[in-house]
């Protein structure tokens, strides 16, 4: 069975819904490297939070103090950074048109010189 042939208008509507654009305000390669950098930074933050209570306890601490330090070491906030998905192309274009209209309503980018 052959797939149904779509009209150009249907194809464009599908593309606007399916295609994604990076709206994180970075270039494509930069955002790819930034993902790894942000994940590593978050993991280092948690590692420091886990290590600090154990470093604070000295060698001749009581068993209760050691248990409390161990409990503080394993109870930390959850991972904070999450990758946000790219935006659909249709939304990006709508936002761009709205921004351009707002700039045009204010008289454009360049102010009149006197």
Long-range contacts (C-beta under 8 A, 24 or more apart in sequence): 15-89, 16-88, 16-89, 16-90, 16-93, 17-88, 17-89, 17-90, 18-88, 18-89, 19-88, 19-89, 20-85, 20-86, 20-87, 20-88, 20-89, 21-86, 21-87, 21-88, 21-89, 21-92, 22-86, 23-86, 23-87, 23-92, 24-84, 24-86, 35-83, 38-81, 38-83, 39-81, 41-81, 42-79, 42-80, 42-81, 43-79, 45-80, 46-76, 46-77, 46-79, 49-76, 49-77, 50-74, 50-76
